């Protein structure tokens, strides 16, 4: 099973410190990706893609409350 976890380059060292060993034990690759917003991550596997970015998480939470608003950083 192929698993890649993409995080913003500025978050990469933090993730390595906090979860690098656990990811490596599961065979997941941790990649720095400038297209991922700070604080978020994108998980890719043979099964699909999970967007765990702040905007995506906000939209899912808002949708659960019946709200169709996106996340605005700094708002």
ChimeraX commands (.cxc) that place a marker at each C-alpha (Angstrom):
marker #1 position 0.00,0.00,0.00 radius 0.5
marker #1 position 1.45,3.34,-1.09 radius 0.5
marker #1 position 0.92,6.19,1.40 radius 0.5
marker #1 position 2.32,9.72,1.08 radius 0.5
marker #1 position 1.63,12.52,3.54 radius 0.5
marker #1 position 2.22,15.98,2.09 radius 0.5
marker #1 position 2.70,18.97,4.39 radius 0.5
marker #1 position 3.85,22.56,3.93 radius 0.5
marker #1 position 7.68,22.84,3.95 radius 0.5
marker #1 position 7.57,25.03,7.09 radius 0.5
marker #1 position 5.60,22.29,8.89 radius 0.5
marker #1 position 7.78,19.39,7.74 radius 0.5
marker #1 position 10.26,19.44,10.65 radius 0.5
marker #1 position 7.40,19.71,13.17 radius 0.5
marker #1 position 5.68,16.66,11.68 radius 0.5
marker #1 position 8.95,14.71,11.60 radius 0.5
marker #1 position 9.44,15.46,15.31 radius 0.5
marker #1 position 5.86,14.65,16.26 radius 0.5
marker #1 position 4.90,11.79,13.95 radius 0.5
marker #1 position 7.88,10.90,11.77 radius 0.5
marker #1 position 8.61,7.62,13.51 radius 0.5
marker #1 position 4.97,6.48,13.45 radius 0.5
marker #1 position 4.66,7.35,9.75 radius 0.5
marker #1 position 7.90,5.50,8.92 radius 0.5
marker #1 position 6.75,2.42,10.87 radius 0.5
marker #1 position 3.66,2.30,8.66 radius 0.5
marker #1 position 5.69,2.76,5.48 radius 0.5
marker #1 position 4.31,6.24,4.79 radius 0.5
marker #1 position 6.46,8.83,3.07 radius 0.5
marker #1 position 6.43,12.36,4.48 radius 0.5
marker #1 position 6.89,14.99,1.77 radius 0.5
marker #1 position 7.32,18.76,1.90 radius 0.5
marker #1 position 4.93,20.35,-0.61 radius 0.5
marker #1 position 4.60,24.11,-1.04 radius 0.5
marker #1 position 1.10,23.73,-2.49 radius 0.5
marker #1 position -0.23,22.53,0.90 radius 0.5
marker #1 position -1.28,25.36,3.23 radius 0.5
marker #1 position 0.41,25.68,6.62 radius 0.5
marker #1 position -1.29,23.54,9.26 radius 0.5
marker #1 position -2.87,21.19,6.77 radius 0.5
marker #1 position -1.90,17.99,5.06 radius 0.5
marker #1 position -2.82,15.90,2.06 radius 0.5
marker #1 position -2.76,12.12,2.44 radius 0.5
marker #1 position -2.48,10.10,-0.76 radius 0.5
marker #1 position -2.80,6.34,-0.93 radius 0.5
marker #1 position -3.78,3.62,-3.37 radius 0.5
marker #1 position -7.30,3.97,-1.95 radius 0.5
marker #1 position -7.67,7.70,-2.59 radius 0.5
marker #1 position -6.81,11.16,-1.35 radius 0.5
marker #1 position -7.76,12.82,1.94 radius 0.5
marker #1 position -7.54,16.60,2.09 radius 0.5
marker #1 position -6.95,17.50,5.74 radius 0.5
marker #1 position -6.26,21.16,5.07 radius 0.5
marker #1 position -7.84,23.78,7.29 radius 0.5
marker #1 position -10.21,24.93,4.52 radius 0.5
marker #1 position -11.41,21.39,3.82 radius 0.5
marker #1 position -11.90,20.63,7.52 radius 0.5
marker #1 position -13.80,23.89,7.98 radius 0.5
marker #1 position -16.08,23.18,5.01 radius 0.5
marker #1 position -16.89,19.70,6.37 radius 0.5
marker #1 position -17.64,21.07,9.85 radius 0.5
marker #1 position -19.74,23.94,8.46 radius 0.5
marker #1 position -21.64,21.56,6.15 radius 0.5
marker #1 position -22.48,19.37,9.15 radius 0.5
marker #1 position -24.14,22.47,10.63 radius 0.5
marker #1 position -25.94,23.27,7.38 radius 0.5
marker #1 position -23.66,26.21,6.52 radius 0.5
marker #1 position -22.03,26.61,3.10 radius 0.5
marker #1 position -19.23,29.02,4.00 radius 0.5
marker #1 position -15.52,28.58,3.34 radius 0.5
marker #1 position -12.60,29.35,5.62 radius 0.5
marker #1 position -11.03,32.81,5.40 radius 0.5
marker #1 position -7.61,32.99,7.01 radius 0.5
marker #1 position -7.30,35.96,9.33 radius 0.5
marker #1 position -11.05,36.58,9.44 radius 0.5
marker link #1:1,2 radius 0.2
marker link #1:2,3 radius 0.2
marker link #1:3,4 radius 0.2
marker link #1:4,5 radius 0.2
marker link #1:5,6 radius 0.2
marker link #1:6,7 radius 0.2
marker link #1:7,8 radius 0.2
marker link #1:8,9 radius 0.2
marker link #1:9,10 radius 0.2
marker link #1:10,11 radius 0.2
marker link #1:11,12 radius 0.2
marker link #1:12,13 radius 0.2
marker link #1:13,14 radius 0.2
marker link #1:14,15 radius 0.2
marker link #1:15,16 radius 0.2
marker link #1:16,17 radius 0.2
marker link #1:17,18 radius 0.2
marker link #1:18,19 radius 0.2
marker link #1:19,20 radius 0.2
marker link #1:20,21 radius 0.2
marker link #1:21,22 radius 0.2
marker link #1:22,23 radius 0.2
marker link #1:23,24 radius 0.2
marker link #1:24,25 radius 0.2
marker link #1:25,26 radius 0.2
marker link #1:26,27 radius 0.2
marker link #1:27,28 radius 0.2
marker link #1:28,29 radius 0.2
marker link #1:29,30 radius 0.2
marker link #1:30,31 radius 0.2
marker link #1:31,32 radius 0.2
marker link #1:32,33 radius 0.2
marker link #1:33,34 radius 0.2
marker link #1:34,35 radius 0.2
marker link #1:35,36 radius 0.2
marker link #1:36,37 radius 0.2
marker link #1:37,38 radius 0.2
marker link #1:38,39 radius 0.2
marker link #1:39,40 radius 0.2
marker link #1:40,41 radius 0.2
marker link #1:41,42 radius 0.2
marker link #1:42,43 radius 0.2
marker link #1:43,44 radius 0.2
marker link #1:44,45 radius 0.2
marker link #1:45,46 radius 0.2
marker link #1:46,47 radius 0.2
marker link #1:47,48 radius 0.2
marker link #1:48,49 radius 0.2
marker link #1:49,50 radius 0.2
marker link #1:50,51 radius 0.2
marker link #1:51,52 radius 0.2
marker link #1:52,53 radius 0.2
marker link #1:53,54 radius 0.2
marker link #1:54,55 radius 0.2
marker link #1:55,56 radius 0.2
marker link #1:56,57 radius 0.2
marker link #1:57,58 radius 0.2
marker link #1:58,59 radius 0.2
marker link #1:59,60 radius 0.2
marker link #1:60,61 radius 0.2
marker link #1:61,62 radius 0.2
marker link #1:62,63 radius 0.2
marker link #1:63,64 radius 0.2
marker link #1:64,65 radius 0.2
marker link #1:65,66 radius 0.2
marker link #1:66,67 radius 0.2
marker link #1:67,68 radius 0.2
marker link #1:68,69 radius 0.2
marker link #1:69,70 radius 0.2
marker link #1:70,71 radius 0.2
marker link #1:71,72 radius 0.2
marker link #1:72,73 radius 0.2
marker link #1:73,74 radius 0.2
marker link #1:74,75 radius 0.2
view
